[in-house]
Amino acid sequence: MKHAAIRSFSLLLLVLPAFARAAPRSYVMEQWSQPGNCDMPQRRHAADRASGDGVSAHVLTQRYLGVLDEVIAGDEAALKFAHLCDRFDVDFFPGVLPPARAEPWNPSPPQPVGSVFFASVDAPGSTFQQRLEATYTPQQASLALSISSHEDAPVFADDEPGYRYRDMGQACPLRLGQLAEKLAAAGFSKQYDSLEPPSGQFAESDYGVSASFQRGNVAVGASLQGRFVEQRAHPEAACVAEITLSLEK
């Protein structure tokens, strides 16, 4: 009886999908933030300054989704900075973590510890710019991709809240519904926030609909392009303006 139970348990482990098994908690900030063969800035940029100036939104988004797929499949090390340099083939530069905000009850908060690297990439033939940002702190590694317009600042009208990110229309590389479907198939939970507009006194803090997906120590967040009223009417048809993949230690 005992041996039969052991065999049954072993068979159960074999048929469990990869995402249902516990992933190794391998993250170490000091190791993952090392540039490896990626110079800051890369030697490639010095040799050919136009090499990383323009990458289409579709291409950059597909590279991002490739990293996401690797992490979903259990390869957490896909978020190591040296890997990201090779994967995206754009020029990353070192950045600065935002300082801790002092509060009356905590006037001298400890300053953040970690590393941040960013790349700004134009989308050829459009007024949109893409920004990649890889951040490493003792608690987590994260990778964000955002797409925003050179021409338009966020629009907020008193009578009708506008938008935070301009809509790319047919040039959109990723709809929220596509992202939600991918993550649901991989076993992520889903939550949409701000599906109802805030009350009048909080209208200025309206940033539209946002989405969050969680599976174990892996989280994905997304904010949307286009007018808030359209986001709320059809959230999954809206274009993703910013996506962030986070791995907790």
N, C-alpha and C positions, 0 to 999 in steps of 0.2 A: 504493500500500500504506500509506504514511504517513498519507494523508488518511482512508483507511478506518478506521485505528486510532483516529484522533482522533474520528471520527464515532461509533464504537462506545463510546468512553469517555464522550462527551457524552450518549449515550442512556442509559448506565448511571447517570449522575448524575441523570437525570430520573426514573428508576424507583426509585431508592433511597428508602425511607421517610424521612419528616422526621426521625425520631429517630436514623437512622443517620448523618446528616450532622453534621459538627462544628459545635457551637453556638458563637457568638461569646462570648469571655470578657470580658463587659462590666462585671463587678462592680467597683464602687468604693465602699468603705465610706462615705466622707464624703457622697457623693451619695445613695446608696440609703437612708441612715438619716434623711434630711431629712423632716420631717413634712408639708411642703407646706401644704395648706389645713387640716390636722388640728391643732387646738389641743391643748395638754397641760394639763389635760383638755379635751375638746372643748366648744365653746360650747353644743352641743346638750344636753349633760349639765347644764350650769348652768341652761338654760331649762326642762328637763323631766327631773328627777332619776330618774324611773321609766323613761326611754326605753330605757336599756340594761340594765335590771336583770334581765330574763328573756328568754332566747331558747332555744327547745327544742334538745335535743342533736342532733336530726335536721337542723334548719335550720343550726345552726352547723357541723356536720360537712359538709353539702352545700356550704356556702360555702368551707370548707377544701379540699374535693375540687375545687372550681372553680379555686382557685389552683393546686393540684397539676396539674390538667389543662392549664392555661396553660403551666406550666413544662415539662411533658412535651412539649407541642407546640412548644417552642423559645422561648417568651416568658419568658426569665429575669427580665426586669424586673417581672414580676408579683409578685416578692418585695420590691419597693421599699416602704418603710413607708407612704408617702403612698397607694399603691394599696391596701394592706391595710386602712388606716383606712376607705376608701370601701367596700371589698368586704364587710367584716364588720359595719359599722354598729354597733359597740360602742365603749365608752370605753376607750382605751388610756392608760396612765400610764407615765412613765419609771421604770425600775428600775435596779438596780446589778448589774454583773457580779460573780460570786463572786471573792473575792481568790485569788491564787495561793497554793498550799499550800507552806509551807516544809518542806524535808527536811534531814536531817543532812548530806547531800552538797551541798545547795543551800539554805543558810539564808536567803538574800535573793533569792528569784526575782523577776524583773520582773513588775510588776502588769499585769493584762490591759488592753488598750485596745479600746474599742468602745462600743456603745450597746445597751441592751435596753429593750423596751417590753412591758408586760403588760396583760391585761384579764381580770378575773374575772367570770364570768357565771353566774347561777343558771339551772338547768333548771326551768322552771315545773312545779309539781305533783309534784316529786320532792325527794329529799334530796341530789341530786347537783349539784356545782358544776363548771363548765368553766373552764379557764384557757388563754388564748392567750398565747404569748410569742414575740416577734420579736427576734432577736439579730443584731447586725452587728459583726463583727471584721475586722481587715485580711485575714484568710484566707478568711472565708466569711460567707454570710447564711443564717439558718435560721428556720424557723417551726414551732412546736410547739403541739399542741392536746392537752390531757389532760382526763379526766373522772374525778372522784373523789367519794366519798361524804362528806357532812358528819358522818354519824353513826359511821362505822366506821373505826377505825385499822387498819393492817395486822395480820393475825392470823398468828402463828407458834406452833404447838404443838410440844412436844418430840417427840411420837410421830408427828405427821402435819403437815408444813408446810401452812399454810393458804393465804392469798392476800395479795397486795400491794394489789390494787384490788378492791373489792366488785363483784360481777356485777350488771349492770343488768337481766339477764333479757331479756324480750321488748322492753324499751324500748331495747335496744342499737341505735345508729345505724349501726354498721359492724363487720362480721365480718372476721377476718383473711383468710378465703378470698376475700371480695369484693375486698379490697385487693390480694392476691397476683395474682388474675386480671387486674385492671386493669393492674398494673405488668408482668406477663408479656407482655400484649398490646402494651405499649409498649417491649419489648426490655430490660427490667431483669433482672439476675441476682437470684437469691433464695438466702437462707441463713437457716435456723432454728437458734437456739442454745438450749442447756440443755434439750434434749428428754429428757435423762436427769437425775434429781435428783443433786445433789452428794453426796459421801460424808458420813457422819455428822458429822465434825469441821468441815465447812464448811456444815452445814445452815442456820445463821443467815444466811448470805450468799445464800440461795436467793431469787431474785426472779422465778422462773417462766420461761416460754418468752419469748424475744424473737425478732424477725425483722428482717432487714436486706436492702435491695434497692439495687442500684447500676447506674447507667448513665452512663458517662463521669464528668463532674464533678457529677452529681446523685445524691444518696443519700436513701433513705427508711428510717426505723427505726420499729419498733412494739413496744410491750409490751402485755400482755394482762390482761383482767379475769378474775376467777373463781379457784377453787381450782387450785393448781398441778397436782394429780393429774388434774384434768379437762382443763387446758390441754395436758398431755403426751399424754393419750389421744386428744384430737381438737383439735389446735391451730387448724386453719382454721375450726372452728366457734366458737371463742372470740371474745368481743367485744374490740375494740381499745380499750385504756385510754389509751394515749398514742401519738401519731404525730408524727414530726419529719421535716420536709423540709429538706435542707441543700444549698446550692449552693457548691461550692468555687471559689475564684478561679482 
